[in-house]
Structure formats: structure tokens, C-alpha cells
Amino acid sequence: MVGGKIIENAVVSYSEDGKVFVRRRLWCVDSHGDECAVHVEETPEAASLMPGETCWWQSGIIYARNDTLELRKLGFSFDPRQRLTTPTGDNHGR
């Protein structure tokens, strides 16, 4: 999965190795019901994305609004449901 419909756009925090990270997360679902999330650089444009809008990503760029908006992706995509139950232990978003 490399994108889909945004179901949540939120600022989240998590800890790893005693450090706290704060990132903006786009949580998406695709047409098959698979969920995936990415962290995005905090900008007014990133904050303005609303649930129901679509986005996709390739390499270090997230594309939204019919490819007219490009945002910097931080780290790798990940299963956000796993992050909810296991808040530590990986380095997504660094």
C-alpha cells in the first residue's frame, strides 16, 4: 500500500530509548480496507489535509490534492494499529 483515503491527520507522540518524538501522522485506508500510515513534515499544508482526502507516497514525497500538493515524508510507512499497541521499539519517523 502506498496511499489511500485519509482517515486521520493528527499530531502524535511516542517514546523510544528514553526519547520522545512528536510527529504529524497521516493514517490512510485503501480500497481493500488495508490501513497504513506515514509521518509527514509539520507544515500548514500538512495540517490542512482533512479526513476523506486522498494521498499517496513514493520515496520521500507525499502527494495530495490531485498531485498539486507535495509534502516531505519522514521515515517509512507503517501499520498504525501496531503502533497503538506497541508504542516503542521502532524508528519510524526519524
RAHUHU-V91077 format. One record per residue. RES is the residue in one small letter. OMEGA is omega in radians with two decimals (NA if undefined). NEAR is the number of other C-alpha atoms within 8 Angstrom. D_FIRST is the distance of its C-alpha to the first C-alpha in Angstrom with 2 decimals. Layout:
res->RES omega->OMEGA near->NEAR d_first->D_FIRST
res->RES omega->OMEGA near->NEAR d_first->D_FIRST
This chain:
res->m omega->3.10 near->6 d_first->0.00
res->v omega->3.10 near->6 d_first->3.78
res->g omega->-3.14 near->12 d_first->5.87
res->g omega->3.14 near->12 d_first->7.97
res->k omega->3.13 near->12 d_first->11.45
res->i omega->3.06 near->15 d_first->12.99
res->i omega->3.05 near->10 d_first->14.77
res->e omega->3.02 near->10 d_first->16.44
res->n omega->-3.01 near->13 d_first->17.66
res->a omega->2.98 near->8 d_first->19.97
res->v omega->-3.09 near->8 d_first->21.86
res->v omega->3.07 near->8 d_first->21.54
res->s omega->3.06 near->8 d_first->23.54
res->y omega->-3.13 near->9 d_first->23.42
res->s omega->3.09 near->10 d_first->25.78
res->e omega->3.12 near->11 d_first->25.67
res->d omega->3.10 near->4 d_first->28.83
res->g omega->3.12 near->5 d_first->30.96
res->k omega->3.10 near->6 d_first->29.17
res->v omega->3.11 near->8 d_first->27.59
res->f omega->3.07 near->8 d_first->24.60
res->v omega->-3.09 near->8 d_first->23.94
res->r omega->2.96 near->12 d_first->20.73
res->r omega->-3.10 near->13 d_first->19.18
res->r omega->2.97 near->13 d_first->15.87
res->l omega->3.14 near->13 d_first->13.48
res->w omega->-3.02 near->13 d_first->11.94
res->c omega->3.02 near->13 d_first->9.54
res->v omega->-3.14 near->14 d_first->8.89
res->d omega->-3.06 near->11 d_first->7.33
res->s omega->3.11 near->6 d_first->9.99
res->h omega->-3.13 near->5 d_first->9.73
res->g omega->3.10 near->6 d_first->10.43
res->d omega->-3.14 near->8 d_first->7.61
res->e omega->3.14 near->10 d_first->8.17
res->c omega->3.14 near->13 d_first->7.11
res->a omega->3.05 near->12 d_first->9.69
res->v omega->2.99 near->14 d_first->11.17
res->h omega->-3.08 near->15 d_first->14.87
res->v omega->3.08 near->15 d_first->16.55
res->e omega->-3.11 near->11 d_first->20.13
res->e omega->3.06 near->8 d_first->22.54
res->t omega->3.05 near->6 d_first->23.98
res->p omega->3.14 near->6 d_first->25.50
res->e omega->3.11 near->7 d_first->22.85
res->a omega->3.14 near->10 d_first->20.02
res->a omega->-3.08 near->10 d_first->22.19
res->s omega->3.12 near->6 d_first->22.76
res->l omega->-3.05 near->8 d_first->19.25
res->m omega->3.00 near->8 d_first->19.65
res->p omega->-3.08 near->9 d_first->17.77
res->g omega->3.05 near->7 d_first->17.03
res->e omega->3.13 near->10 d_first->16.21
res->t omega->3.05 near->10 d_first->12.92
res->c omega->3.03 near->12 d_first->11.32
res->w omega->-3.09 near->10 d_first->8.82
res->w omega->3.06 near->11 d_first->9.32
res->q omega->-3.12 near->7 d_first->10.57
res->s omega->-3.08 near->5 d_first->13.00
res->g omega->-3.07 near->8 d_first->15.01
res->i omega->2.99 near->10 d_first->14.69
res->i omega->-3.14 near->13 d_first->13.04
res->y omega->3.14 near->13 d_first->14.05
res->a omega->3.10 near->12 d_first->15.34
res->r omega->3.13 near->9 d_first->18.22
res->n omega->3.10 near->6 d_first->17.83
res->d omega->3.10 near->7 d_first->17.30
res->t omega->-3.14 near->7 d_first->20.69
res->l omega->3.09 near->9 d_first->19.57
res->e omega->-3.12 near->9 d_first->18.28
res->l omega->-3.14 near->10 d_first->17.85
res->r omega->3.09 near->9 d_first->17.85
res->k omega->3.13 near->14 d_first->14.94
res->l omega->3.10 near->12 d_first->16.51
res->g omega->-3.08 near->10 d_first->15.29
res->f omega->3.00 near->9 d_first->11.90
res->s omega->-3.06 near->9 d_first->8.94
res->f omega->3.07 near->8 d_first->9.90
res->d omega->-3.06 near->9 d_first->10.41
res->p omega->3.10 near->10 d_first->13.06
res->r omega->3.07 near->6 d_first->14.85
res->q omega->-3.14 near->8 d_first->15.81
res->r omega->-3.14 near->9 d_first->17.12
res->l omega->-3.12 near->7 d_first->19.30
res->t omega->3.13 near->6 d_first->21.00
res->t omega->-3.03 near->7 d_first->21.07
res->p omega->3.13 near->9 d_first->21.76
res->t omega->2.98 near->8 d_first->22.93
res->g omega->3.02 near->6 d_first->22.25
res->d omega->-3.05 near->5 d_first->19.42
res->n omega->3.12 near->7 d_first->19.44
res->h omega->3.09 near->10 d_first->16.29
res->g omega->3.11 near->10 d_first->17.49
res->r omega->NA near->5 d_first->20.46
